[in-house]
Structures are given as structure tokens and as C-alpha cells.
């Protein structure tokens, strides 16, 4: 299923993180990579299929708090293949004029509207040579089933020592919301904060000084189950006996509010996203879309907010494409009728099966001996 593959992408991405505040969405990038894989050829297709082998869309249509939108813009006159034009719904299509003053506001407005204003602009830049932009917008809006009480947090130890932070506090009888997973990264305390609809948020706390690149992939792996440890052995977890009016166990949660945003250049880790071959400007990577198309930009802008009342997040992932030049055709020695050409001439490269003109050119300066 695409869910499993998207989670694997998120885990691999998280394993490459530096140990600093950030946010990312493999689920936002995966639909674009899976769609491209269907229309790619050669090494680009092989790399994309290795990352996104399942094109099945996520089942988010009936989700009250999650939305995924995909948009496509192509430069006016771009020779798109019949298959691409037939398979991409009209509601997803837009046009680029080649004028950044006109095109960039259109792209930015789409990102703003599809994320309810959380992401204000498209991560990629539209330039005069931008042939195509393919983008996805993933947004999540969660209200807590049981809200936190907003207060203060002033840690007396650790890296946040001496800081005055916005604390969030909750007392619940649901001890099952806390699980201690036994993982390759060591014990992880996993707290599930339930939303009021169909989305939950899991907080993952590892042992001191365990980096994000270890904790996050391990937490993703633990979502499917696996070995657990006693609750009292979890990082940040203590147990005690207190005086009370009844004998029902309680789970007291103290955490902090946060707002995190990040911008990612996916081409800095092109192999992670299956885009290494596809970003080679000299290749014909996507004959199922357009001749001589290559990925020139791949970026994601992401934001998340965790508060006393709920959780909001949005990710816009966008790919920008350029059209390259055709390589000179190879020749072989064989019998032929002689034709002497003594003036400028044109040439076409035609895809045999579909009749699609892959490239057209005009020769005015033949190669000199």
C-alpha cells in the first residue's frame, strides 16, 4: 500500500536529519514521486519506482481533518503527451505564461488557499524557462478530544533549563495512551494525543542525547507495534503513589506548545527521493509527459502548530521542470539514396508507437570539419 511506502520514505528522510528543530512530510512528497514514476523512463523511472512503487492514492476523501490537493501548471505551448493530457483532470491544470510577475502570484495563491493560509507561497520559483510545475498541498486540522490546560513550564535541568515556556497539562484515566516501545534507538515513550475526528498526534520521547535521526525513524517503526517495556521504564516517565479520592489510575501529562516550520531542498538529497537521474538536464526522463523534461527544482515548505486546543500542520511540495536540448542523432553506415542539402533545414524525432514528436529543430550552422 502507498501508506507503507510513504511512511518508509518519511523514516528514511528523518534518519538524515541534523539534530535541530524541523518538520517534514514524506506523505506530502510521495504522491508527486509516485505520479512521476508512471510517466518516467530509463534510470529516472527505476529510481522513482524504488522510492514510490505504489501509485494508489491515499484514502483521505472522507477525512474531516485532512486534505490533499495536487496541482499542475505547464507553460503555454508545451508539447504534452496525449496520455498525460487525458489522465490529468482539468480541475488540476493551470497555465504558465513564462512571465514570473504573472506566474508566481498564481502559484503562491494556490499554496495559500490549499493550506488555509499556513503556507504563504509556493516553495519553487517560476522563471522564464520554467516549463512545468507539479505540486501537492497536504493540510491537517485536529481538535483534541480532550483539551490541555495552558500554563507555564520552567525546566530546571537539561537543554531547556532556565527557559520560560508555554506548558500544556492534562490529567486522564487513559493509561493506554502511553506506550514504552523497545526499539533499536533504545526505549521510547510514545504518547498518543487523540483528536476528536480521525487524526491523532503521537509524541515520541527518547533517552537523553538521542538524536532526531535515531528517535524519529524508530518511532515510525514502532507505530505498527513491536516489543514494549513497562511504562515506568520509559524516558521521562516516573511512577508514584499519591493520596486520592478513588483508586482509578491517572496519567498526568506535562508538555509544551510549539510552532515549527521548515523549508527543504529535496535535490540536496536527490537519491533519497529518486530524483538523481531525473534532475540530469541532458536526459529524456519523462517521455510520458513531455520530451526532454528534467527536474530543476524540488522543494517542500512545512509548518506545524501544537497548542492546548489542537494541532495544525501543512506541507506544500513542489517540483519545477525545464526542457533541455536534443542530443545530435547517431548515424550508422548503410546504403541510402543521396540527397544534397544546400540550405537551412529542419528535423523531427518522432516516437514510433504514438507518433508523438519528441523534438523538433532547425539547422542553420552545420558542424564544420
C-alpha positions as CSV (number, residue, x, y, z in Angstrom):
1,X,0.0,0.0,0.0
2,X,1.1,3.6,-0.6
3,X,0.8,4.3,3.1
4,X,3.5,1.8,4.0
5,X,5.8,3.2,1.3
6,X,5.2,6.8,2.3
7,X,5.9,6.0,5.9
8,X,9.2,4.3,4.8
9,X,10.1,7.5,2.9
10,X,9.4,9.6,5.9
11,X,11.5,7.3,8.1
12,X,14.5,7.4,5.7
13,X,14.2,11.2,5.4
14,X,14.1,11.6,9.2
15,X,17.2,9.4,9.5
16,X,19.1,12.0,7.5
17,X,18.1,14.9,9.8
18,X,20.5,17.1,11.7
19,X,19.7,17.4,15.3
20,X,17.8,20.7,15.1
21,X,14.2,21.8,15.1
22,X,12.5,20.9,11.8
23,X,9.3,19.4,10.3
24,X,8.9,17.4,7.1
25,X,6.2,15.4,5.3
26,X,7.0,12.3,3.3
27,X,3.3,11.9,2.8
28,X,3.3,15.3,1.0
29,X,6.1,14.3,-1.3
30,X,5.1,10.7,-2.1
31,X,2.1,11.4,-4.4
32,X,4.2,13.6,-6.7
33,X,7.0,11.0,-6.9
34,X,4.5,8.1,-7.5
35,X,2.8,10.1,-10.3
36,X,6.1,10.9,-12.0
37,X,7.2,7.3,-11.8
38,X,4.2,6.3,-14.0
39,X,5.4,8.6,-16.8
40,X,9.2,8.2,-16.5
41,X,11.6,6.1,-18.5
42,X,15.1,4.6,-18.0
43,X,17.1,5.3,-14.9
44,X,14.7,8.0,-13.8
45,X,11.9,5.5,-13.8
46,X,13.9,2.9,-11.9
47,X,14.9,5.4,-9.2
48,X,11.4,6.7,-8.7
49,X,9.8,3.3,-8.6
50,X,12.3,2.3,-5.9
51,X,11.1,5.1,-3.7
52,X,7.4,5.3,-4.7
53,X,6.3,1.9,-6.2
54,X,2.6,2.2,-5.4
55,X,0.6,4.9,-7.2
56,X,-2.6,4.2,-5.2
57,X,-3.8,7.4,-3.7
58,X,-4.2,7.8,0.0
59,X,-7.8,7.2,1.2
60,X,-8.3,10.7,2.6
61,X,-11.5,11.6,0.7
62,X,-13.8,11.2,3.7
63,X,-11.4,12.6,6.3
64,X,-12.8,15.6,8.1
65,X,-9.4,17.0,9.2
66,X,-7.0,16.0,6.4
67,X,-6.9,17.3,2.9
68,X,-4.6,16.5,0.0
69,X,-4.6,18.6,-3.2
70,X,-2.4,18.2,-6.3
71,X,-1.9,20.9,-8.9
72,X,-0.2,21.0,-12.3
73,X,0.9,24.1,-14.4
74,X,2.5,23.9,-17.8
75,X,4.0,26.6,-20.0
76,X,1.8,27.7,-22.8
77,X,2.6,25.6,-25.9
78,X,4.5,22.8,-24.1
79,X,4.1,19.6,-26.2
80,X,2.4,17.5,-23.5
81,X,1.8,13.9,-24.4
82,X,-1.8,12.7,-25.2
83,X,-1.6,10.3,-22.2
84,X,-0.7,13.0,-19.7
85,X,-3.4,15.3,-21.1
86,X,-6.0,12.5,-21.0
87,X,-5.1,11.3,-17.5
88,X,-4.7,14.6,-15.6
89,X,-8.1,16.1,-14.7
90,X,-8.9,19.5,-15.9
91,X,-9.5,20.7,-12.4
92,X,-5.8,20.1,-11.6
93,X,-4.4,22.0,-14.6
94,X,-3.1,25.5,-14.9
95,X,-1.0,27.5,-17.3
96,X,2.3,29.3,-17.1
97,X,2.8,32.3,-19.3
98,X,6.6,32.5,-18.9
99,X,6.4,35.8,-17.1
100,X,7.4,35.4,-13.4
101,X,5.5,38.5,-12.5
102,X,2.3,36.8,-13.6
103,X,3.0,33.2,-12.8
104,X,4.5,33.4,-9.3
105,X,1.4,35.0,-7.7
106,X,-0.8,32.3,-9.2
107,X,1.3,29.6,-7.7
108,X,1.6,31.3,-4.3
109,X,-2.2,31.9,-4.2
110,X,-2.8,28.2,-4.8
111,X,-0.4,27.2,-1.9
112,X,-2.1,29.7,0.4
113,X,-5.6,28.6,-0.4
114,X,-5.0,24.9,-0.3
115,X,-3.3,25.1,3.2
116,X,-5.8,27.6,4.7
117,X,-3.1,30.2,4.8
118,X,-0.5,28.2,6.7
119,X,1.9,28.1,3.8
120,X,2.0,31.5,2.1
121,X,3.9,30.8,-1.0
122,X,4.9,28.0,-3.4
123,X,8.3,26.6,-2.5
124,X,9.6,26.7,-6.1
125,X,10.2,29.8,-8.1
126,X,8.7,30.4,-11.5
127,X,11.1,31.7,-14.1
128,X,11.0,32.4,-17.8
129,X,12.4,28.9,-18.5
130,X,10.1,27.0,-16.2
131,X,8.3,24.5,-18.4
132,X,6.2,22.9,-15.7
133,X,5.3,22.9,-12.0
134,X,3.8,19.9,-10.2
135,X,2.7,20.5,-6.6
136,X,0.9,18.9,-3.7
137,X,-0.6,20.5,-0.6
138,X,-1.3,18.4,2.5
139,X,-3.1,20.0,5.4
140,X,-4.1,18.6,8.8
141,X,-6.5,20.2,11.2
142,X,-7.1,18.4,14.6
143,X,-9.1,19.5,17.6
144,X,-8.2,17.5,20.7
145,X,-10.8,15.0,22.1
146,X,-9.8,16.3,25.5
147,X,-8.0,19.7,25.6
148,X,-4.9,20.6,27.6
149,X,-4.8,23.2,30.3
150,X,-2.5,26.0,29.2
151,X,0.1,27.1,31.8
152,X,3.9,27.6,32.2
153,X,6.9,25.3,32.0
154,X,10.2,26.2,33.5
155,X,12.6,23.3,33.3
156,X,15.3,23.1,36.0
157,X,17.6,20.6,34.1
158,X,18.5,19.7,30.6
159,X,18.9,21.9,27.5
160,X,15.8,24.0,28.2
161,X,17.0,24.8,31.8
162,X,16.2,28.4,32.7
163,X,13.7,29.0,29.9
164,X,10.1,30.1,30.5
165,X,8.0,28.0,28.1
166,X,4.3,27.7,27.4
167,X,3.3,24.5,29.2
168,X,0.4,22.2,28.4
169,X,-1.0,20.0,31.1
170,X,-3.6,17.2,31.2
171,X,-4.8,14.5,33.6
172,X,-6.6,11.5,32.1
173,X,-7.6,8.0,33.2
174,X,-6.4,6.6,29.9
175,X,-3.1,5.0,30.8
176,X,-3.2,3.1,27.4
177,X,-2.4,6.4,25.7
178,X,1.2,6.0,26.9
179,X,3.3,3.2,25.5
180,X,7.0,2.5,26.0
181,X,8.5,0.9,22.9
182,X,11.6,-1.2,22.9
183,X,13.4,0.0,19.7
184,X,16.8,-0.1,18.1
185,X,17.2,3.5,19.3
186,X,16.5,2.4,22.9
187,X,13.3,2.8,24.9
188,X,10.9,5.4,23.5
189,X,8.0,6.9,25.4
190,X,5.1,7.2,22.9
191,X,2.1,9.4,23.9
192,X,-0.9,9.3,21.7
193,X,-2.9,12.5,21.9
194,X,-6.3,11.7,20.4
195,X,-8.1,14.1,18.0
196,X,-11.8,14.4,18.0
197,X,-12.2,13.0,14.5
198,X,-9.8,10.7,12.6
199,X,-6.3,12.1,13.3
200,X,-4.1,11.6,16.4
201,X,-0.7,13.0,17.2
202,X,2.0,10.8,18.8
203,X,4.7,12.5,20.9
204,X,7.9,10.4,21.0
205,X,10.5,10.9,23.8
206,X,13.8,9.1,23.7
207,X,16.7,8.8,26.1
208,X,18.7,12.0,26.7
209,X,21.0,13.0,23.9
210,X,19.4,10.5,21.4
211,X,19.3,12.5,18.1
212,X,16.3,13.0,15.9
213,X,17.8,10.9,13.2
214,X,17.5,7.9,15.6
215,X,14.3,8.6,17.5
216,X,12.0,9.6,14.6
217,X,12.6,6.5,12.4
218,X,12.4,4.3,15.4
219,X,9.1,5.9,16.4
220,X,7.7,5.4,12.9
221,X,8.7,1.8,13.0
222,X,7.0,1.3,16.4
223,X,3.7,2.6,15.2
224,X,3.0,-0.8,13.7
225,X,3.5,-2.5,17.1
226,X,6.5,-4.4,18.3
227,X,8.1,-5.1,21.7
228,X,7.2,-2.9,24.7
229,X,8.6,-2.2,28.1
230,X,6.9,-1.4,31.4
231,X,5.6,2.1,31.5
232,X,7.7,3.1,34.4
233,X,10.9,2.4,32.4
234,X,10.1,4.9,29.7
235,X,12.2,8.1,29.2
236,X,10.6,11.0,31.1
237,X,8.2,8.6,32.9
238,X,8.0,8.3,36.7
239,X,5.5,6.4,38.9
240,X,4.4,7.2,42.4
241,X,1.6,6.5,44.9
242,X,-0.4,9.6,45.8
243,X,-3.4,10.3,48.1
244,X,-6.7,10.5,46.1
245,X,-10.5,10.1,46.4
246,X,-10.6,6.9,44.3
247,X,-8.3,4.1,43.1
248,X,-8.5,4.8,39.4
249,X,-5.1,5.1,37.8
250,X,-4.2,8.5,36.3
251,X,-1.9,9.7,33.6
252,X,-0.6,13.2,34.1
253,X,0.9,14.7,31.0
254,X,3.1,17.8,31.1
255,X,4.4,19.0,27.7
256,X,4.9,22.2,25.8
257,X,3.3,24.1,23.0
258,X,5.3,24.5,19.8
259,X,5.3,26.0,16.3
260,X,7.8,24.6,13.8
261,X,8.4,25.5,10.2
262,X,11.0,24.3,7.7
263,X,12.0,24.6,4.1
264,X,13.6,21.6,2.4
265,X,15.6,21.4,-0.8
266,X,14.9,17.8,-1.9
267,X,17.6,17.9,-4.6
268,X,20.2,18.2,-1.9
269,X,19.3,14.6,-1.1
270,X,18.1,13.7,-4.6
271,X,18.9,10.0,-4.3
272,X,16.6,9.8,-1.2
273,X,13.6,10.9,-3.3
274,X,14.5,9.1,-6.5
275,X,15.4,12.3,-8.3
276,X,19.1,11.9,-9.1
277,X,18.7,10.8,-12.7
278,X,15.5,12.9,-13.2
279,X,17.5,16.1,-12.4
280,X,20.1,15.5,-15.1
281,X,19.3,18.2,-17.7
282,X,20.8,16.2,-20.6
283,X,18.3,13.3,-20.4
284,X,14.8,12.5,-21.7
285,X,13.4,11.3,-18.4
286,X,9.7,11.7,-18.8
287,X,8.6,10.8,-22.3
288,X,5.1,10.1,-20.9
289,X,4.8,13.8,-20.1
290,X,6.9,15.8,-22.5
291,X,10.1,15.3,-24.4
292,X,13.4,16.2,-22.8
293,X,11.9,17.2,-19.5
294,X,14.1,17.3,-16.4
295,X,13.5,18.3,-12.7
296,X,15.2,21.6,-12.0
297,X,13.7,22.4,-8.6
298,X,12.3,20.2,-5.8
299,X,11.3,21.8,-2.5
300,X,9.0,21.4,0.4
301,X,7.7,24.1,2.9
302,X,6.2,22.7,6.0
303,X,4.6,24.1,9.2
304,X,3.2,22.5,12.4
305,X,1.5,24.0,15.5
306,X,0.7,22.1,18.7
307,X,-1.5,24.0,21.2
308,X,-3.8,23.4,24.1
309,X,-6.8,23.1,21.7
310,X,-5.4,21.1,18.8
311,X,-2.8,20.5,16.1
312,X,-2.5,22.2,12.7
313,X,0.0,21.3,10.0
314,X,0.5,21.9,6.3
315,X,3.1,20.9,3.7
316,X,3.5,22.1,0.2
317,X,5.8,20.1,-2.0
318,X,6.6,21.3,-5.5
319,X,8.7,20.2,-8.4
320,X,9.8,22.6,-11.2
321,X,10.9,21.3,-14.6
322,X,12.9,22.5,-17.5
323,X,13.0,21.3,-21.1
324,X,16.5,20.6,-22.4
325,X,18.1,20.4,-25.9
326,X,18.1,17.3,-28.1
327,X,21.5,15.5,-28.5
328,X,22.8,15.1,-32.0
329,X,21.4,11.9,-33.6
330,X,23.7,9.0,-34.0
331,X,24.4,7.7,-37.6
332,X,25.4,4.3,-39.0
333,X,26.9,3.4,-42.4
334,X,24.3,1.9,-44.7
335,X,23.0,2.1,-48.3
336,X,20.9,5.1,-49.0
337,X,19.7,7.4,-51.7
338,X,21.8,10.6,-51.8
339,X,20.3,13.9,-51.0
340,X,22.4,17.1,-51.0
341,X,21.1,19.8,-48.7
342,X,22.3,23.3,-49.5
343,X,20.2,25.5,-47.4
344,X,18.9,25.6,-43.8
345,X,16.7,22.6,-42.9
346,X,14.5,21.3,-40.1
347,X,14.3,17.9,-38.4
348,X,11.9,15.9,-36.3
349,X,12.4,13.0,-33.9
350,X,9.1,11.0,-33.8
351,X,8.0,8.5,-31.3
352,X,7.1,5.5,-33.4
353,X,4.4,3.9,-31.4
354,X,2.4,7.1,-30.6
355,X,3.5,9.4,-33.4
356,X,4.5,12.0,-30.8
357,X,7.1,14.5,-32.0
358,X,9.7,14.2,-29.3
359,X,11.9,17.0,-30.5
360,X,11.9,19.5,-33.4
361,X,14.8,21.6,-34.6
362,X,16.1,23.9,-37.2
363,X,19.7,23.7,-38.5
364,X,21.4,26.9,-39.7
365,X,25.1,26.1,-38.8
366,X,26.1,22.6,-39.7
367,X,29.1,21.1,-37.9
368,X,32.3,22.0,-39.6
369,X,35.1,19.6,-40.3
